[in-house]
Structure formats: C-alpha cells, structure tokens
Amino acid sequence: MVEIQTAYYMMAATGVLIAAIYYVVNTRTTLQTRQAQLFMPIHSQFYSRDFIKAIQDIIFDYEWKDYEDFQMKYDRKANLEAYTSRMATASFFEGVGVLVKRRLIDASFVDDLMSGYIMRYWEKMNPIVNETRLRLKWPQYGEYIEYLYNQIKPIVERQNPELRK
C-alpha cells in the first residue's frame, strides 16, 4: 500500500513539474511574440523615408561650434525644418528608450536594428542635450535617449571589442 501511495505522489509531483515547465515555456514564447509585435511599428517608422532623412541629416550634416552656434542653425526659430526633424528623431529614440527601460522590448532587439544610429546620435547630440538640461533647468530632458544609449553601448562593445574606448 505504501508503494502505491509513493508512486501516486511521484506521479502527482511529475505532473506539477511538467505543468510548470509548460507554463514557463508558454509564457516566454508569448512574451517574445508580444515584444516582436510591439517592435514591428518601431521597425516600420525607423525605415520610413522621413526618419532616414532626419537621422542622416543630424548625424552626417549638422555641424556647430558651440551651443549658441547650434541654436542659431538648428533651433525652431532659425530652422523649423531642422528643428522638426531633430525633435521627431529625439522623440522616437526617447520612446524606444522608455520601452527598453520598462522591459517591454529587449535591448537586443533594438541593438540588432539600430545600434549604430543610436550610438552616433547620442554621441553627437550629448553636448547639446547636456547644455539644454542646464540652461532650461530640465534635468530629465533626453533622459531616455541617454538610458537607451547606455543600454546599447555595452552590447555593441561586446560584439565589437575594437570599439571599446
């Protein structure tokens, strides 16, 4: 009788273990599917004609000596088109940064698609963002772009050791 009871407990424990494993695998698959679904509109916007033009203009064409020179060339009163492109790009990266911070999207997804642009954008715009924070007394200005950069940079450096500074 004891052997039957022991066998019953073993089967029950095995059933619970199998159910737990199924739950973990199913939950992980569901999470990955949701992340992919959330990521697809980001992917589409990132590859839109307007975004590509805006980010490439900023990274490759914007040049300035200091904060005042930047404002004279690219502020909304001086150059509304450049300002609009810059704000749309910043808002995009800020939004992606929030999604990564809240763990709604894995940073590796973002790295796979746009790490180069994130790195170049932040490294170029960081001095302007920092000066804007000081002048406007707005410490959270661009905080999620910076967060995103800080999440992506170690991934890029692991994949490309020659880029470590």
ROGU-282765 format. One line per field, with one value per atom (N, C-alpha, C): residue number from 0; residue in one letter; chain; atom name; z negated, y, x. Coordinates in pm, 1 decimal. Each point is the difference from the previous one (the first is absolute). Layout:
% residues N
pos = NUM, ...
code = a, ...
unit = A, ...
site = CA, ...
pz = Z, ...
py = Y, ...
px = X, ...
This chain:
% residues 165
pos = 0, 0, 0, 1, 1, 1, 2, 2, 2, 3, 3, 3, 4, 4, 4, 5, 5, 5, 6, 6, 6, 7, 7, 7, 8, 8, 8, 9, 9, 9, 10, 10, 10, 11, 11, 11, 12, 12, 12, 13, 13, 13, 14, 14, 14, 15, 15, 15, 16, 16, 16, 17, 17, 17, 18, 18, 18, 19, 19, 19, 20, 20, 20, 21, 21, 21, 22, 22, 22, 23, 23, 23, 24, 24, 24, 25, 25, 25, 26, 26, 26, 27, 27, 27, 28, 28, 28, 29, 29, 29, 30, 30, 30, 31, 31, 31, 32, 32, 32, 33, 33, 33, 34, 34, 34, 35, 35, 35, 36, 36, 36, 37, 37, 37, 38, 38, 38, 39, 39, 39, 40, 40, 40, 41, 41, 41, 42, 42, 42, 43, 43, 43, 44, 44, 44, 45, 45, 45, 46, 46, 46, 47, 47, 47, 48, 48, 48, 49, 49, 49, 50, 50, 50, 51, 51, 51, 52, 52, 52, 53, 53, 53, 54, 54, 54, 55, 55, 55, 56, 56, 56, 57, 57, 57, 58, 58, 58, 59, 59, 59, 60, 60, 60, 61, 61, 61, 62, 62, 62, 63, 63, 63, 64, 64, 64, 65, 65, 65, 66, 66, 66, 67, 67, 67, 68, 68, 68, 69, 69, 69, 70, 70, 70, 71, 71, 71, 72, 72, 72, 73, 73, 73, 74, 74, 74, 75, 75, 75, 76, 76, 76, 77, 77, 77, 78, 78, 78, 79, 79, 79, 80, 80, 80, 81, 81, 81, 82, 82, 82, 83, 83, 83, 84, 84, 84, 85, 85, 85, 86, 86, 86, 87, 87, 87, 88, 88, 88, 89, 89, 89, 90, 90, 90, 91, 91, 91, 92, 92, 92, 93, 93, 93, 94, 94, 94, 95, 95, 95, 96, 96, 96, 97, 97, 97, 98, 98, 98, 99, 99, 99, 100, 100, 100, 101, 101, 101, 102, 102, 102, 103, 103, 103, 104, 104, 104, 105, 105, 105, 106, 106, 106, 107, 107, 107, 108, 108, 108, 109, 109, 109, 110, 110, 110, 111, 111, 111, 112, 112, 112, 113, 113, 113, 114, 114, 114, 115, 115, 115, 116, 116, 116, 117, 117, 117, 118, 118, 118, 119, 119, 119, 120, 120, 120, 121, 121, 121, 122, 122, 122, 123, 123, 123, 124, 124, 124, 125, 125, 125, 126, 126, 126, 127, 127, 127, 128, 128, 128, 129, 129, 129, 130, 130, 130, 131, 131, 131, 132, 132, 132, 133, 133, 133, 134, 134, 134, 135, 135, 135, 136, 136, 136, 137, 137, 137, 138, 138, 138, 139, 139, 139, 140, 140, 140, 141, 141, 141, 142, 142, 142, 143, 143, 143, 144, 144, 144, 145, 145, 145, 146, 146, 146, 147, 147, 147, 148, 148, 148, 149, 149, 149, 150, 150, 150, 151, 151, 151, 152, 152, 152, 153, 153, 153, 154, 154, 154, 155, 155, 155, 156, 156, 156, 157, 157, 157, 158, 158, 158, 159, 159, 159, 160, 160, 160, 161, 161, 161, 162, 162, 162, 163, 163, 163, 164, 164, 164
code = m, m, m, v, v, v, e, e, e, i, i, i, q, q, q, t, t, t, a, a, a, y, y, y, y, y, y, m, m, m, m, m, m, a, a, a, a, a, a, t, t, t, g, g, g, v, v, v, l, l, l, i, i, i, a, a, a, a, a, a, i, i, i, y, y, y, y, y, y, v, v, v, v, v, v, n, n, n, t, t, t, r, r, r, t, t, t, t, t, t, l, l, l, q, q, q, t, t, t, r, r, r, q, q, q, a, a, a, q, q, q, l, l, l, f, f, f, m, m, m, p, p, p, i, i, i, h, h, h, s, s, s, q, q, q, f, f, f, y, y, y, s, s, s, r, r, r, d, d, d, f, f, f, i, i, i, k, k, k, a, a, a, i, i, i, q, q, q, d, d, d, i, i, i, i, i, i, f, f, f, d, d, d, y, y, y, e, e, e, w, w, w, k, k, k, d, d, d, y, y, y, e, e, e, d, d, d, f, f, f, q, q, q, m, m, m, k, k, k, y, y, y, d, d, d, r, r, r, k, k, k, a, a, a, n, n, n, l, l, l, e, e, e, a, a, a, y, y, y, t, t, t, s, s, s, r, r, r, m, m, m, a, a, a, t, t, t, a, a, a, s, s, s, f, f, f, f, f, f, e, e, e, g, g, g, v, v, v, g, g, g, v, v, v, l, l, l, v, v, v, k, k, k, r, r, r, r, r, r, l, l, l, i, i, i, d, d, d, a, a, a, s, s, s, f, f, f, v, v, v, d, d, d, d, d, d, l, l, l, m, m, m, s, s, s, g, g, g, y, y, y, i, i, i, m, m, m, r, r, r, y, y, y, w, w, w, e, e, e, k, k, k, m, m, m, n, n, n, p, p, p, i, i, i, v, v, v, n, n, n, e, e, e, t, t, t, r, r, r, l, l, l, r, r, r, l, l, l, k, k, k, w, w, w, p, p, p, q, q, q, y, y, y, g, g, g, e, e, e, y, y, y, i, i, i, e, e, e, y, y, y, l, l, l, y, y, y, n, n, n, q, q, q, i, i, i, k, k, k, p, p, p, i, i, i, v, v, v, e, e, e, r, r, r, q, q, q, n, n, n, p, p, p, e, e, e, l, l, l, r, r, r, k, k, k
unit = A, A, A, A, A, A, A, A, A, A, A, A, A, A, A, A, A, A, A, A, A, A, A, A, A, A, A, A, A, A, A, A, A, A, A, A, A, A, A, A, A, A, A, A, A, A, A, A, A, A, A, A, A, A, A, A, A, A, A, A, A, A, A, A, A, A, A, A, A, A, A, A, A, A, A, A, A, A, A, A, A, A, A, A, A, A, A, A, A, A, A, A, A, A, A, A, A, A, A, A, A, A, A, A, A, A, A, A, A, A, A, A, A, A, A, A, A, A, A, A, A, A, A, A, A, A, A, A, A, A, A, A, A, A, A, A, A, A, A, A, A, A, A, A, A, A, A, A, A, A, A, A, A, A, A, A, A, A, A, A, A, A, A, A, A, A, A, A, A, A, A, A, A, A, A, A, A, A, A, A, A, A, A, A, A, A, A, A, A, A, A, A, A, A, A, A, A, A, A, A, A, A, A, A, A, A, A, A, A, A, A, A, A, A, A, A, A, A, A, A, A, A, A, A, A, A, A, A, A, A, A, A, A, A, A, A, A, A, A, A, A, A, A, A, A, A, A, A, A, A, A, A, A, A, A, A, A, A, A, A, A, A, A, A, A, A, A, A, A, A, A, A, A, A, A, A, A, A, A, A, A, A, A, A, A, A, A, A, A, A, A, A, A, A, A, A, A, A, A, A, A, A, A, A, A, A, A, A, A, A, A, A, A, A, A, A, A, A, A, A, A, A, A, A, A, A, A, A, A, A, A, A, A, A, A, A, A, A, A, A, A, A, A, A, A, A, A, A, A, A, A, A, A, A, A, A, A, A, A, A, A, A, A, A, A, A, A, A, A, A, A, A, A, A, A, A, A, A, A, A, A, A, A, A, A, A, A, A, A, A, A, A, A, A, A, A, A, A, A, A, A, A, A, A, A, A, A, A, A, A, A, A, A, A, A, A, A, A, A, A, A, A, A, A, A, A, A, A, A, A, A, A, A, A, A, A, A, A, A, A, A, A, A, A, A, A, A, A, A, A, A, A, A, A, A, A, A, A, A, A, A, A, A, A, A, A, A, A, A, A, A, A, A, A, A, A, A, A, A, A, A, A, A, A, A, A, A, A, A, A, A, A, A, A, A
site = N, CA, C, N, CA, C, N, CA, C, N, CA, C, N, CA, C, N, CA, C, N, CA, C, N, CA, C, N, CA, C, N, CA, C, N, CA, C, N, CA, C, N, CA, C, N, CA, C, N, CA, C, N, CA, C, N, CA, C, N, CA, C, N, CA, C, N, CA, C, N, CA, C, N, CA, C, N, CA, C, N, CA, C, N, CA, C, N, CA, C, N, CA, C, N, CA, C, N, CA, C, N, CA, C, N, CA, C, N, CA, C, N, CA, C, N, CA, C, N, CA, C, N, CA, C, N, CA, C, N, CA, C, N, CA, C, N, CA, C, N, CA, C, N, CA, C, N, CA, C, N, CA, C, N, CA, C, N, CA, C, N, CA, C, N, CA, C, N, CA, C, N, CA, C, N, CA, C, N, CA, C, N, CA, C, N, CA, C, N, CA, C, N, CA, C, N, CA, C, N, CA, C, N, CA, C, N, CA, C, N, CA, C, N, CA, C, N, CA, C, N, CA, C, N, CA, C, N, CA, C, N, CA, C, N, CA, C, N, CA, C, N, CA, C, N, CA, C, N, CA, C, N, CA, C, N, CA, C, N, CA, C, N, CA, C, N, CA, C, N, CA, C, N, CA, C, N, CA, C, N, CA, C, N, CA, C, N, CA, C, N, CA, C, N, CA, C, N, CA, C, N, CA, C, N, CA, C, N, CA, C, N, CA, C, N, CA, C, N, CA, C, N, CA, C, N, CA, C, N, CA, C, N, CA, C, N, CA, C, N, CA, C, N, CA, C, N, CA, C, N, CA, C, N, CA, C, N, CA, C, N, CA, C, N, CA, C, N, CA, C, N, CA, C, N, CA, C, N, CA, C, N, CA, C, N, CA, C, N, CA, C, N, CA, C, N, CA, C, N, CA, C, N, CA, C, N, CA, C, N, CA, C, N, CA, C, N, CA, C, N, CA, C, N, CA, C, N, CA, C, N, CA, C, N, CA, C, N, CA, C, N, CA, C, N, CA, C, N, CA, C, N, CA, C, N, CA, C, N, CA, C, N, CA, C, N, CA, C, N, CA, C, N, CA, C, N, CA, C, N, CA, C, N, CA, C, N, CA, C, N, CA, C, N, CA, C, N, CA, C, N, CA, C, N, CA, C, N, CA, C, N, CA, C, N, CA, C, N, CA, C, N, CA, C, N, CA, C, N, CA, C, N, CA, C, N, CA, C, N, CA, C, N, CA, C, N, CA, C, N, CA, C, N, CA, C, N, CA, C, N, CA, C, N, CA, C, N, CA, C, N, CA, C, N, CA, C
pz = 0.0, 0.0, 0.0, -79.1, -6.6, 136.2, 72.3, 131.0, 99.5, -6.6, 89.1, -32.0, -127.6, -41.9, 43.7, -13.4, 41.5, 150.6, 74.0, 145.9, 38.4, -69.4, 25.6, -23.1, -111.9, -29.8, 104.9, 45.3, 102.5, 130.8, 36.2, 123.4, -13.4, -115.3, -21.9, 8.2, -63.7, 3.8, 142.8, 74.4, 138.9, 83.1, -23.7, 71.3, -29.7, -124.1, -37.2, 66.1, 0.3, 63.5, 149.8, 66.5, 144.1, 26.5, -83.3, 15.3, -19.3, -97.8, -24.5, 117.9, 53.4, 115.8, 120.0, 22.8, 109.4, -17.4, -121.0, -28.4, 29.9, -44.3, 22.0, 149.4, 71.4, 143.9, 73.2, -32.7, 63.8, -30.1, -123.8, -38.1, 74.1, 10.0, 69.9, 147.9, 62.1, 141.3, 19.9, -89.2, 8.0, -14.3, -93.9, -20.9, 123.2, 57.9, 120.0, 116.3, 12.2, 105.9, -20.2, -123.1, -29.1, 26.0, -38.0, 26.6, 150.7, 74.8, 145.6, 58.0, -49.6, 47.8, -33.5, -117.6, -39.6, 80.1, 35.2, 69.1, 147.8, 61.2, 144.4, 39.8, -71.5, 38.0, -17.5, -98.8, -19.2, 120.8, 41.5, 118.3, 122.0, 18.3, 115.8, -3.5, -117.1, -9.6, 21.6, -54.8, 13.0, 146.4, 81.0, 141.3, 89.8, -59.9, 83.3, 65.4, 112.3, 75.7, -83.0, -69.4, -79.6, -113.8, -67.6, -110.9, 50.2, 107.5, 54.9, 37.0, 64.1, 36.1, -125.0, -97.7, -121.0, -74.7, -23.0, -78.9, 75.1, 130.1, 75.3, 8.1, 11.8, -3.0, -131.4, -109.8, -131.2, -13.6, 28.5, -22.6, 95.4, 126.6, 98.2, 41.2, -13.7, 54.7, -105.4, -115.3, -101.8, -49.7, 0.7, -53.8, -74.7, -113.9, -80.2, -85.2, -42.5, -83.4, -147.9, -39.0, -140.5, -7.2, -118.7, -20.2, 72.7, -9.2, 65.9, 152.1, 54.5, 144.0, 38.9, -82.5, 25.8, 2.2, -98.9, -9.1, 122.0, 42.7, 115.5, 128.4, 8.7, 120.9, -2.8, -118.4, -3.0, -97.5, -65.9, -89.9, 82.2, -63.2, 73.1, 66.0, -60.1, 59.4, 117.3, -4.1, 106.2, 118.1, -30.0, 104.7, -41.9, 29.7, -45.6, 52.3, 123.6, 55.4, -76.0, -24.9, -75.2, -142.0, -60.6, -136.9, -5.5, 94.9, 3.6, 20.0, 89.9, 21.4, -125.8, -63.5, -121.7, -112.0, -16.9, -106.2, 29.9, 125.5, 35.7, -27.4, 33.7, -23.9, -149.6, -73.1, -145.2, -65.0, 42.5, -56.4, 29.9, 118.9, 36.4, -92.6, -12.7, -84.9, -146.9, -41.5, -137.8, -25.6, 94.8, -13.9, -4.0, 84.7, -1.0, -133.6, -51.5, -129.4, -112.7, 2.5, -101.7, 10.0, 121.0, 18.2, -48.0, 23.5, -48.4, -152.2, -54.7, -146.8, -69.9, 55.5, -59.2, 34.8, 72.6, 40.3, 86.6, 78.6, 95.9, 130.2, 22.9, 114.3, -52.0, 42.5, -39.5, 73.0, -72.6, 59.7, 117.9, -0.5, 111.7, 130.8, -7.8, 121.2, 56.9, -87.1, 40.9, 55.7, -68.3, 46.2, 140.2, 24.7, 130.9, 112.7, -27.5, 105.9, 11.1, -111.5, 9.0, -92.6, -46.2, -96.3, 55.2, 124.3, 58.2, -2.2, 36.9, 0.0, -141.3, -94.5, -139.2, -51.4, 24.7, -46.4, 61.5, 129.2, 67.3, -41.4, -7.8, -37.9, -138.4, -99.5, -135.4, -13.3, 61.6, -10.7, 64.6, 102.4, 63.1, -77.9, -45.3, -63.4, -151.8, -60.9, -144.9, -52.5, 60.5, -52.4, 5.6, 104.9, 12.0, -103.4, -17.4, -100.5, -138.9, -32.8, -132.8, -23.1, 101.1, -13.7, -10.1, 74.3, -8.9, -139.7, -56.9, -136.3, -97.5, 14.3, -90.0, 21.4, 123.8, 29.7, -28.4, 25.5, -21.6, -137.3, -77.3, -130.9, 16.2, 92.2, 40.4, -0.4, -119.4, -8.7, 70.5, 20.9, 65.1, 152.8, 53.8, 144.8, 65.6, 85.2, 72.1, -85.9, -118.2, -91.5, 54.1, 76.5, 49.8, 125.5, 69.4, 109.0, -61.4, -104.6, -69.9, -59.8, -59.1, -55.8, 110.2, 112.8, 113.0, 45.0, 15.2, 38.0, -100.1, -128.6, -103.7, -3.6, 50.2, 10.5, 125.0, 108.1, 128.0, 7.6, -56.1, 11.4, -48.2, -117.7, -40.7, 95.0, 58.5, 96.3, 122.1, 49.8, 117.1, -31.3, -117.4, -36.0, -17.1, -51.6, -10.2, 138.5, 92.7, 135.1, 82.7, -35.9, 75.5, -97.0, -53.9, -101.5, 45.2, 130.0, 50.6, -19.4, -30.2, -19.7, -143.7, -91.1, -140.6, -11.7, -80.3, -21.9, -129.1
py = -119.6, 119.6, 126.8, -4.2, 113.9, 23.7, -104.8, 13.2, 64.6, -33.5, 60.1, 148.1, 33.0, 139.5, 79.7, -56.9, 65.9, 22.2, -99.9, 13.0, 109.0, 8.0, 102.5, 138.6, 18.5, 129.9, 36.6, -98.7, 24.9, 43.8, -64.7, 36.7, 139.2, 32.0, 132.4, 107.8, -26.3, 95.8, 17.1, -108.2, 5.9, 82.0, -19.1, 77.1, 148.3, 36.7, 140.4, 57.4, -77.1, 43.8, 22.5, -92.3, 14.3, 123.1, 21.4, 117.5, 128.8, 2.3, 118.6, 28.2, -104.2, 17.6, 51.0, -57.5, 45.3, 147.8, 38.6, 138.9, 94.5, -35.5, 85.3, 13.3, -110.9, 4.2, 79.6, -22.7, 70.2, 149.8, 36.2, 140.8, 68.7, -67.0, 58.0, 20.6, -97.7, 11.4, 114.2, 11.3, 108.0, 135.2, 11.8, 125.7, 37.0, -95.4, 27.7, 42.0, -63.2, 36.4, 141.9, 34.0, 136.4, 103.2, -30.3, 93.8, 20.5, -107.1, 10.8, 82.2, -20.6, 77.0, 147.9, 29.5, 138.6, 61.9, -80.5, 50.1, 30.1, -66.5, 17.6, 143.4, 70.7, 140.3, 88.0, -31.4, 73.5, -23.4, -123.8, -36.5, 76.9, 4.5, 70.7, 148.7, 60.5, 143.4, 26.1, -86.5, 17.7, -0.6, -82.0, -8.5, 87.7, 91.5, 91.6, 101.6, 47.7, 96.1, 123.9, 52.5, 121.2, -21.4, -115.5, -25.5, -16.4, -73.5, -21.0, 133.0, 86.4, 132.0, 79.3, 1.7, 78.0, -46.9, -129.4, -50.2, 17.2, -20.1, 17.4, 146.5, 90.6, 143.4, 35.1, -46.8, 32.7, -58.4, -127.1, -68.2, 48.5, 18.4, 27.7, 146.5, 78.9, 136.0, 110.4, -22.6, 105.0, 24.5, 125.8, 39.3, 130.4, 10.9, 121.4, 12.0, 122.6, 26.4, -12.5, 54.8, -1.3, 6.4, 8.4, -2.7, 115.9, 118.3, 117.3, -18.2, -51.3, -25.7, -104.4, -104.4, -101.6, 63.5, 82.6, 64.7, 90.1, 71.7, 89.1, -78.0, -122.4, -79.6, -94.0, -54.7, -112.2, 16.8, 113.7, 22.2, 26.8, -10.6, 12.5, 135.3, 105.9, 134.0, 19.9, -65.6, 15.7, -92.5, -122.4, -100.7, -100.3, 32.0, -80.9, -143.7, -18.3, -135.6, -83.7, 57.3, -72.1, -27.7, 97.9, -16.9, -112.8, 0.1, -102.7, -138.9, -10.8, -128.4, -44.8, 92.7, -32.1, -43.5, 67.9, -35.5, -133.0, -25.1, -128.2, -115.2, 19.4, -102.3, -21.0, 108.6, -9.0, -68.6, 35.3, -62.0, -148.6, -37.2, -141.5, -76.4, 48.5, -68.7, 4.8, 108.7, 10.8, -107.5, -16.7, -102.0, -141.2, -27.5, -131.5, -21.6, 105.5, -8.6, -33.6, 59.5, -31.3, -146.7, -48.0, -140.2, -96.3, 34.0, -84.8, 7.3, 120.3, 15.8, -77.3, 2.6, -69.1, -149.0, -43.3, -139.9, -51.4, 89.8, -40.2, -47.1, 46.0, -44.0, -31.2, -109.9, -37.5, 87.6, 45.9, 86.1, -67.7, -132.4, -68.7, 15.9, 10.1, 29.8, 134.4, 97.0, 135.7, 1.2, -68.5, -7.3, -57.3, -106.3, -65.5, 92.7, 90.8, 85.9, 134.5, 64.7, 140.3, 44.7, -89.6, 39.8, 106.4, -13.0, 98.3, 140.4, 10.8, 131.9, 55.0, -85.3, 44.4, 50.9, -76.4, 38.3, 133.8, 10.2, 123.3, 118.8, -20.9, 109.7, 52.4, -89.3, 46.6, 62.3, -59.9, 55.2, 138.3, 23.7, 131.7, 99.9, -42.6, 93.1, 14.6, -86.6, 4.0, 138.3, 68.7, 132.6, 99.5, -8.4, 89.8, -35.2, -128.4, -43.7, 43.9, -20.8, 38.2, 150.9, 77.0, 146.5, 44.9, -64.7, 31.7, -31.1, -111.6, -34.6, 111.0, 49.5, 105.6, 131.5, 43.1, 131.1, 6.3, -109.7, 0.0, -55.5, -39.8, -61.9, -116.3, -86.8, -111.4, -126.2, -53.7, -111.6, -127.4, -18.2, -122.9, 12.9, 113.6, 19.3, -105.4, -81.4, -101.9, -116.8, -16.4, -103.1, -141.6, -26.0, -136.2, -27.5, 104.5, -19.4, -38.6, 69.7, -31.6, -140.5, -33.6, -134.5, -105.0, 24.5, -92.8, -16.7, 109.1, -4.0, -84.1, 22.6, -72.8, -149.2, -37.5, -141.9, -63.8, 76.1, -52.4, -4.7, 98.9, 9.3, -126.6, -57.5, -123.1, -117.4, -7.0, -106.9, 17.0, 122.3, 28.2, -30.0, 39.3, -23.6, -149.1, -76.0, -145.3, -62.4, 48.0, -56.2, 50.6, 116.9, 65.1, 51.7, -85.4, 42.4, 114.0, 10.9, 105.8, 139.6, 9.2, 129.7, 50.0, -82.0, 42.4, 116.2, 97.4, 118.7, -15.1
px = 81.5, -81.5, 86.4, 109.5, 91.6, 63.5, 32.5, 62.4, -95.9, -127.1, -100.4, -14.0, -2.1, -12.8, 124.0, 115.8, 124.2, -0.5, -42.4, -7.9, -99.7, -111.3, -100.9, 60.2, 71.1, 62.0, 104.0, 75.1, 101.0, -65.4, -110.1, -71.0, -60.6, -54.2, -58.5, 108.6, 113.4, 110.7, 51.8, 8.6, 44.2, -99.0, -126.7, -103.0, 11.2, 23.1, 16.4, 125.1, 108.0, 124.1, -19.7, -66.5, -26.3, -86.8, -101.0, -86.6, 80.4, 89.4, 82.3, 91.8, 62.5, 88.1, -79.5, -116.7, -85.4, -35.7, -34.6, -37.5, 116.5, 119.3, 117.1, 29.1, -0.9, 27.5, -107.2, -124.5, -110.3, 4.6, 28.7, 8.7, 114.2, 113.0, 114.5, -31.5, -62.1, -37.3, -99.9, -95.7, -99.4, 68.3, 91.6, 72.2, 81.1, 69.9, 78.7, -89.2, -114.8, -94.5, -50.6, -33.6, -48.2, 107.7, 123.9, 108.7, 16.9, -7.9, 12.8, -114.3, -121.4, -114.7, 15.7, 50.6, 22.0, 113.7, 97.5, 117.5, -25.9, -93.7, -22.6, -36.0, -89.1, -24.0, 124.3, 82.3, 125.1, 89.9, 8.3, 78.3, -49.3, -130.6, -57.5, 31.5, -13.0, 29.4, 148.2, 83.5, 144.0, 42.0, -64.2, 34.7, -86.9, -73.4, -78.3, 94.4, -39.8, 80.2, 32.2, -100.7, 19.0, 98.9, -11.3, 92.5, 142.7, 16.6, 134.4, 63.9, -77.3, 54.3, 36.0, -90.7, 24.1, 123.7, 11.6, 112.4, 131.9, -1.6, 124.0, 40.6, -97.0, 32.5, 69.6, -56.8, 56.8, 140.5, 12.5, 127.9, 109.5, -33.7, 104.1, 12.6, -107.9, 3.8, 2.3, -56.9, -1.5, 142.7, 38.9, 130.4, -16.9, 68.2, -7.5, 125.6, 26.4, 117.1, -32.2, -114.4, -40.2, -153.0, -52.1, -145.2, -69.4, 58.1, -61.2, -2.8, 108.4, 5.7, -104.8, -13.6, -101.4, -139.5, -28.7, -131.8, -25.0, 103.3, -16.8, -26.2, 48.9, -16.9, -120.4, -31.6, -94.4, -116.9, -10.3, -113.2, -125.9, -115.0, -127.0, -17.8, 51.5, -14.9, 95.7, 112.6, 100.6, -25.7, -47.2, -12.1, -108.1, -122.4, -113.0, 8.3, 43.3, 9.2, 103.1, 116.9, 103.9, -47.5, -63.2, -50.1, -103.7, -92.2, -104.2, 60.4, 95.1, 67.7, 73.8, 67.0, 74.6, -92.6, -111.4, -93.3, -70.1, -31.9, -62.2, 97.3, 126.1, 101.3, 21.3, 12.3, 18.5, -120.6, -119.7, -120.5, -5.3, 41.0, 3.5, 94.4, 123.5, 97.2, -41.4, -60.0, -49.1, -106.5, -91.6, -103.8, 56.1, 97.1, 63.9, 70.9, 63.0, 67.1, -96.3, -118.7, -101.7, -41.2, -22.2, -39.8, 108.1, 125.4, 109.5, 7.1, -11.7, 7.0, -111.5, -118.1, -115.3, -1.7, 103.6, 16.2, -115.0, -55.6, -102.0, 64.9, 122.6, 79.8, 138.9, 54.7, 134.1, 101.3, 100.5, 102.3, 70.1, 6.9, 66.7, -77.0, -134.4, -78.3, 42.7, 7.7, 35.7, 142.5, 90.3, 137.9, 7.7, -73.9, 5.4, -41.6, -90.6, -53.3, 70.0, 26.9, 37.5, 111.8, 82.8, 103.1, 94.2, 38.4, 91.7, -57.1, -125.8, -63.5, -16.3, -34.3, -13.6, 134.5, 104.4, 133.4, 42.5, -10.3, 42.8, -85.3, -132.2, -89.7, 36.5, 9.2, 25.2, 139.5, 98.4, 135.2, 9.7, -78.4, 0.8, -84.5, -117.6, -94.3, 18.8, 77.5, 18.5, 40.4, 97.4, 35.2, -116.7, -80.6, -114.8, -106.3, -24.9, -98.0, 44.0, 125.6, 48.8, -9.0, 33.4, -9.1, -145.4, -87.9, -143.4, -51.8, 41.2, -39.7, 38.6, 121.7, 47.6, -74.1, -8.9, -58.8, -149.8, -70.3, -144.7, -39.0, 100.2, -26.2, -99.0, 34.2, -85.7, 87.4, 30.0, 95.1, -43.7, -129.5, -45.5, -8.2, 38.8, -0.5, 90.5, -55.6, 75.1, 45.9, -59.0, 49.8, -14.4, -105.9, -17.8, 82.0, 39.7, 96.0, 134.3, 37.7, 124.6, -6.1, -113.9, -17.3, 15.9, -65.7, 8.3, 145.1, 69.5, 142.0, 79.5, -24.2, 73.8, -34.3, -116.0, -35.8, 59.6, 5.3, 46.1, 152.5, 65.9, 145.9, 71.7, -33.5, 69.8, -23.9, -118.4, -28.8, 89.8, 7.3, 84.3, 145.7, 45.8, 140.4, 30.9, -96.7, 20.5, 11.3, -81.0, 0.5, 118.5, 50.7, 108.7, 106.1, 83.1, 97.2, 90.3, 22.6, 87.7, -59.4, -131.8, -64.5, 9.6, 48.5, 10.4, 96.0, -42.2, 85.6, 75.0
